[in-house]
Amino acid sequence: MFVSLICTLRSVSNDVKKWRPAKADRGFTFLEYNLTVAYHRTNLLARYGRWAADPNGGVLESLGYKDGYRVDVDVPDSAWMEAPSFHDVIIFNTGHWWWAPVKFDPVKSPMLFFKEGKPVLPPVSPDAGLDMVLRHMIAFVETKMALGGIKIFRTQSPRHFEGGDWNQGGSCPRVKPLTSMQVEELFALEHNGTNVETRLVNQHLFKALKGSSFHILDITHMSEFRADAHPGKAGGKKHDDCMHWCLPGLTDTWNELLAVLLNQIED
């Protein structure tokens, strides 16, 4: 979405300077319009890092935990912590990493959630941890962002792996959009398929955003049809890339929806 937006803006003005404000991963300023667009990369929104058992023991150690990832549910990732006080418009999303057993193996390297510097007890599952993180991060942004700032949460971008996940030989060979029936086969929660996190994450997201000042940019269902819009074997990876999107392509439409939403907010 970020790359698509930059390409669109550059079609209007080439007077651009690279700049990474507020610890952004990438950023550009369009000098003619005094407009800065930046990308802050964060996997879980909250701060996280490796955790290892203390030889002297502790609460988690007494429960048998030896290794894992510490996730501080009430501490924003430093990659974006300064963003709400810098930007006039912020667009958030999170999701893929919360259901990533290759990264956060529930047995070998589980997510271990901390609040106010102490372990959450009893330990909770990733979906409960996601609820906690969303609640705290939404509250943080609403506290830190200037009055009049626009806060948007983009819904989950669907993956289209068929025949297994990315590391299990999964692929996305479709050459045309899915039918409504095919969409439900891939994404319906009751099927508990490879791409089930798409709608699961959105359930948590909608619940967390209820009553907040965030606007929702819902791109999920329209994108579920576009199994044909991923790089696939042309993605330059050892496996089929059925998560990222080709450009030009679907993410251009997301940005068109963003423009409509911003106009509605301003009106």
MARTIBA-659042 format. One record per residue (C-alpha): x negated, y negated, z negated; residue number from 0. Coordinates in steps of 0.1 Angstrom, whole numbers. Each point is the difference from the previous one (the first is absolute). Layout:
(site (X, Y, Z), NUM),
...
END
This chain:
(site (0, 0, 0), 0),
(site (-29, -24, -9), 1),
(site (-18, 7, 33), 2),
(site (32, -4, 20), 3),
(site (7, -34, -17), 4),
(site (-35, -13, 6), 5),
(site (2, 10, 37), 6),
(site (33, -18, 3), 7),
(site (-12, -31, -16), 8),
(site (-32, 0, 21), 9),
(site (22, -1, 31), 10),
(site (10, -35, -11), 11),
(site (-33, -13, -13), 12),
(site (-36, 11, 4), 13),
(site (-13, -26, -24), 14),
(site (-7, 26, -27), 15),
(site (-25, 3, -28), 16),
(site (-6, 33, -19), 17),
(site (5, -5, -37), 18),
(site (7, 24, -29), 19),
(site (18, -20, -27), 20),
(site (8, 13, -35), 21),
(site (-21, 32, 5), 22),
(site (18, 10, 32), 23),
(site (-13, 29, 20), 24),
(site (6, -20, 33), 25),
(site (13, -34, 8), 26),
(site (3, -27, 26), 27),
(site (8, -37, -1), 28),
(site (17, -16, 30), 29),
(site (-15, -34, -2), 30),
(site (25, -19, 22), 31),
(site (29, 11, -23), 32),
(site (-19, 2, -33), 33),
(site (13, 35, -3), 34),
(site (-19, 28, -18), 35),
(site (10, 36, 4), 36),
(site (-18, 26, -21), 37),
(site (1, 37, -7), 38),
(site (-6, 13, -35), 39),
(site (-6, 37, 0), 40),
(site (12, 19, -31), 41),
(site (10, 36, -3), 42),
(site (22, 1, -31), 43),
(site (5, -38, -7), 44),
(site (-13, 7, -35), 45),
(site (-36, 4, -11), 46),
(site (-13, 35, 1), 47),
(site (-32, 20, -1), 48),
(site (-16, 33, -9), 49),
(site (6, 13, -35), 50),
(site (-21, 27, -17), 51),
(site (4, 16, -34), 52),
(site (-19, -14, -29), 53),
(site (-24, 26, -15), 54),
(site (12, -13, -34), 55),
(site (36, 8, 8), 56),
(site (31, -21, 2), 57),
(site (38, 2, 4), 58),
(site (-1, 10, 36), 59),
(site (-29, 24, -6), 60),
(site (20, 17, -27), 61),
(site (27, 7, 26), 62),
(site (-26, 17, 22), 63),
(site (-8, -27, 25), 64),
(site (-35, 0, 13), 65),
(site (0, -22, 31), 66),
(site (24, -22, 18), 67),
(site (8, -36, 10), 68),
(site (9, -27, -25), 69),
(site (28, -23, 12), 70),
(site (6, -31, -21), 71),
(site (37, -6, 7), 72),
(site (-1, -36, -14), 73),
(site (-32, -12, 17), 74),
(site (1, -11, 36), 75),
(site (-28, 12, 24), 76),
(site (-26, -27, 2), 77),
(site (3, 1, 38), 78),
(site (33, -20, -2), 79),
(site (2, -13, -36), 80),
(site (-8, -36, 12), 81),
(site (22, 1, 30), 82),
(site (33, -11, -16), 83),
(site (-16, -33, -12), 84),
(site (-15, -6, 35), 85),
(site (25, 10, 26), 86),
(site (34, -16, 7), 87),
(site (14, 33, 14), 88),
(site (-9, 35, -12), 89),
(site (10, 32, 16), 90),
(site (-6, 32, -21), 91),
(site (2, 36, 8), 92),
(site (-11, 32, -17), 93),
(site (8, 37, 3), 94),
(site (-22, 24, 20), 95),
(site (-26, 4, -28), 96),
(site (26, 8, -26), 97),
(site (7, 34, 17), 98),
(site (-36, 9, 10), 99),
(site (-9, 34, -16), 100),
(site (-33, 0, 19), 101),
(site (-11, -31, -19), 102),
(site (20, 4, -32), 103),
(site (1, 38, -5), 104),
(site (25, 6, -28), 105),
(site (-23, 26, -16), 106),
(site (-36, -9, 9), 107),
(site (3, -39, 1), 108),
(site (34, -11, -12), 109),
(site (12, -36, -5), 110),
(site (-3, -9, -36), 111),
(site (20, -31, -9), 112),
(site (-11, -26, -25), 113),
(site (19, -30, -14), 114),
(site (-15, -27, -21), 115),
(site (-33, 19, 2), 116),
(site (14, 32, -16), 117),
(site (12, 33, 16), 118),
(site (37, 2, 7), 119),
(site (12, 29, -21), 120),
(site (13, 25, 7), 121),
(site (-17, -2, 34), 122),
(site (24, -8, 28), 123),
(site (4, 12, 36), 124),
(site (-11, -23, 30), 125),
(site (36, -9, 8), 126),
(site (5, -13, -36), 127),
(site (-34, -17, 2), 128),
(site (11, -17, 32), 129),
(site (31, -14, -18), 130),
(site (-22, -14, -27), 131),
(site (-24, -16, 25), 132),
(site (27, -15, 21), 133),
(site (17, -15, -31), 134),
(site (-32, -16, -12), 135),
(site (-13, -12, 33), 136),
(site (33, -16, 10), 137),
(site (0, -18, -34), 138),
(site (-36, -11, 5), 139),
(site (7, -15, 34), 140),
(site (32, -18, -12), 141),
(site (-20, -15, -28), 142),
(site (-31, -11, 20), 143),
(site (15, -12, 33), 144),
(site (8, -37, 4), 145),
(site (35, -12, 0), 146),
(site (14, 3, 35), 147),
(site (-24, 28, 10), 148),
(site (15, 27, 21), 149),
(site (-4, 36, -13), 150),
(site (8, 29, 24), 151),
(site (-3, 37, -5), 152),
(site (-2, 21, 32), 153),
(site (15, 34, -2), 154),
(site (-19, 32, 7), 155),
(site (-16, 7, 34), 156),
(site (9, 35, 10), 157),
(site (-24, 27, 11), 158),
(site (9, 26, 26), 159),
(site (-21, 31, -7), 160),
(site (15, 32, 13), 161),
(site (-12, 35, -6), 162),
(site (-19, -10, -31), 163),
(site (-17, -31, -16), 164),
(site (-30, -18, 15), 165),
(site (-24, 25, -16), 166),
(site (21, 30, 9), 167),
(site (0, -3, 38), 168),
(site (30, -23, 1), 169),
(site (6, -19, 32), 170),
(site (23, -25, 16), 171),
(site (5, 12, 36), 172),
(site (32, -18, 8), 173),
(site (1, -22, 31), 174),
(site (34, -16, -6), 175),
(site (19, -13, -30), 176),
(site (18, 25, -23), 177),
(site (38, 5, 0), 178),
(site (19, -7, -32), 179),
(site (2, 38, -7), 180),
(site (-38, 4, 4), 181),
(site (-6, -30, -23), 182),
(site (20, 17, -28), 183),
(site (-18, 33, 6), 184),
(site (-33, -18, -6), 185),
(site (9, -25, -28), 186),
(site (31, 13, -19), 187),
(site (-9, 3, -37), 188),
(site (17, 34, -3), 189),
(site (-24, 15, 26), 190),
(site (-30, -10, -22), 191),
(site (-22, -1, 31), 192),
(site (-35, -13, 7), 193),
(site (12, -36, 4), 194),
(site (24, 0, -29), 195),
(site (-18, -29, -18), 196),
(site (14, -24, 25), 197),
(site (35, -1, -16), 198),
(site (-12, 10, -35), 199),
(site (-21, -32, -2), 200),
(site (28, -21, 12), 201),
(site (23, 13, -27), 202),
(site (-24, -11, -26), 203),
(site (-6, -33, 18), 204),
(site (36, -10, 2), 205),
(site (6, 9, -36), 206),
(site (-30, -21, -12), 207),
(site (9, -30, 22), 208),
(site (36, -2, -12), 209),
(site (5, -34, -18), 210),
(site (-34, -13, 11), 211),
(site (-7, -31, 22), 212),
(site (-16, 22, 27), 213),
(site (15, 2, 35), 214),
(site (-1, 35, 17), 215),
(site (-13, 5, 35), 216),
(site (15, 34, 8), 217),
(site (-18, 15, 29), 218),
(site (3, 37, -10), 219),
(site (30, 14, 18), 220),
(site (-6, -16, 33), 221),
(site (-36, 13, -1), 222),
(site (10, 35, -9), 223),
(site (12, 4, 36), 224),
(site (-34, -9, 15), 225),
(site (-19, 33, -3), 226),
(site (-14, -9, 34), 227),
(site (-17, -32, -11), 228),
(site (-30, 14, -19), 229),
(site (-36, 4, 14), 230),
(site (1, 38, -5), 231),
(site (-30, 17, 16), 232),
(site (-11, -34, 14), 233),
(site (-5, -14, -35), 234),
(site (-38, 7, -1), 235),
(site (3, 23, -30), 236),
(site (-7, 37, -5), 237),
(site (37, 5, -5), 238),
(site (31, -14, 16), 239),
(site (8, -36, -12), 240),
(site (37, 1, -7), 241),
(site (1, -27, -26), 242),
(site (-15, -31, 17), 243),
(site (17, -17, 30), 244),
(site (-11, -8, 36), 245),
(site (-3, -37, 10), 246),
(site (18, -16, 17), 247),
(site (29, 19, -15), 248),
(site (23, 5, -29), 249),
(site (-17, -23, -24), 250),
(site (6, -29, 24), 251),
(site (37, 6, -6), 252),
(site (-6, -1, -38), 253),
(site (-15, -34, 4), 254),
(site (30, -12, 20), 255),
(site (22, 11, -29), 256),
(site (-24, -18, -23), 257),
(site (5, -32, 20), 258),
(site (38, 4, -2), 259),
(site (-2, 6, -38), 260),
(site (-22, -31, -5), 261),
(site (24, -21, 20), 262),
(site (29, 13, -21), 263),
(site (-18, -8, -32), 264),
(site (-9, -35, 11), 265),
(site (37, -7, 10), 266),
END
